[in-house]
Amino acid sequence: MNDLVQWDLQEVQEVITSLKHKPGALFPILHGIQNLAGYIPAESLPLIADALHQTRAEIHGVVTFYHLFRMTPPGRHSLEVCRAEACQARGSRALEAHVKAKLGIDYHQTTTDREFSLEDVYCLGNCACGPSIRIGDDIIGRVTPEKFDQLVDELTTVALEIRS
């Protein structure tokens, strides 16, 4: 089953058409599509390749090389764990292992319920309060495994209440 419906493909095509004549058009196109859909759908790769006179493999190679692009739909909550040295000195490696186990995913993956996407980041600018994470736009410091579990439970509970 396609993740995109027909009107999404039309909007993707509009992004491509509006940007394909710019110098270095590939990155603006990829950013535009990801801003539109939240990710780079596989169905968009042939459209991009045709517009830029490149192969699908070339486009796929760029999308998969850069971690800022995703080829799967993101979760409702984007979660980043800081892996910089200051956070590591304050216990981020143990937190990182706990986060992955709790969510059942690795970096650059999304939970099966599509609640959380997990990304790594190499500095959140919150070094004195490490280990730190970012959930959406909120940076949270001094995160312990227990505090992380509480945050996830709160976000999941809010999501369940909204759906009810």
Secondary structure, 3 states (H helix, E strand, C coil): CCCCCHHHHHHHHHHHHHHCCCCCCHHHHHHHHHHHHCCCCCCHHHHHHHHHCCCHHHHHHHHHHCCCCCCCCCCCEEEEEECCHHHHHCCHHHHHHHHHHHHCCCCCEECCCCCEEEEEECCCCCHHHCCCEEECCEEECCCCHHHHHHHHHHHHHHHHHHHC
